[in-house]
């Protein structure tokens, strides 16, 4: 395993550093470490060091005939402090990987990748992949589980940008039963700081169906931003659930930004997160945050998190 990773890393570095005029290749990463203090309503507390979805990846494109362009993007997770030995505790873990074609028609992608439904919510959450997330990484409280993870065997089509307007159609193929394919259709608009979108997701598994609908809207300036996500997740034969998430940021100086979010899950509870980040440079950010989740169900432990962390990004190659 280690020797294979070394070979892959060497190949990637070579590709990134020796790009032709007709190609663009990049190796990149984001190390996201934090120290966290976690208190629960039952009186228990714990301290932890987490990697918060640290990652390394490589992506690129190169020109083909007839005005086409080939695309690829592969990313692995990094555990900066794996517990114990053995292959199950390797520093690297699987995240996603896909390839595709782009042209005047838009983009066609195939592989393992995030759904447009997921990405619509992720862009609004200023605490995504921090200890404010429900599992020390990923989504914050107030966003559904479909804002985490990836789908395998994805065939996706994304239209070209038409004055800020784009549409997407995604099919997640089940190799054993065509009745269990998943589908994601949506439209988004992004122009002059304003963004809005609607996404429909249908997940079919073993004869059951889950229908999820998300509406998003946001506005961003050089100094502040606001955004909101509203979801309805309706499992077949079960009660549906409404999700509400609102967030905002405000830059009090060139290097310091305040962040705030509020989440509400129907018949489940509410969550609040507040934090501040400080840029040490273009690619390094220090932050501190406070997160609190208050469940309606008294059998669940309310959770309070205080976290300090760092995000350090790097890249080699690219345009």
ABEGO torsion letter per residue (X at the ends): XAAAAAAAAAAAAAAAABBBAABBBBBBBBBBBBBBBBBBAAGBBBBBBBAGGBBBBBBBBBBBBGGBBBBBBBBBBBBABBBEBEAAABABBBBBBBBBBBBAAEBBBBEBBBBAAAAAAAAABAABGBAABAAGEEBBBGBBAAABEBBBGBBBBBBBBBGGBBBBBBBBBBAABAAABBBBBBBBBBBGGBBBBBBBBBBBBGGBBBBBBBBBBBBBBAABBBBBBBBBBBBBGBBBBBBBBBBBBBBABAABBBBBBBBBBBGAEBBBBBBBBBBABAABBBBBBBBBBBBABAABBBBBBBBBBBBBBBBBEEX
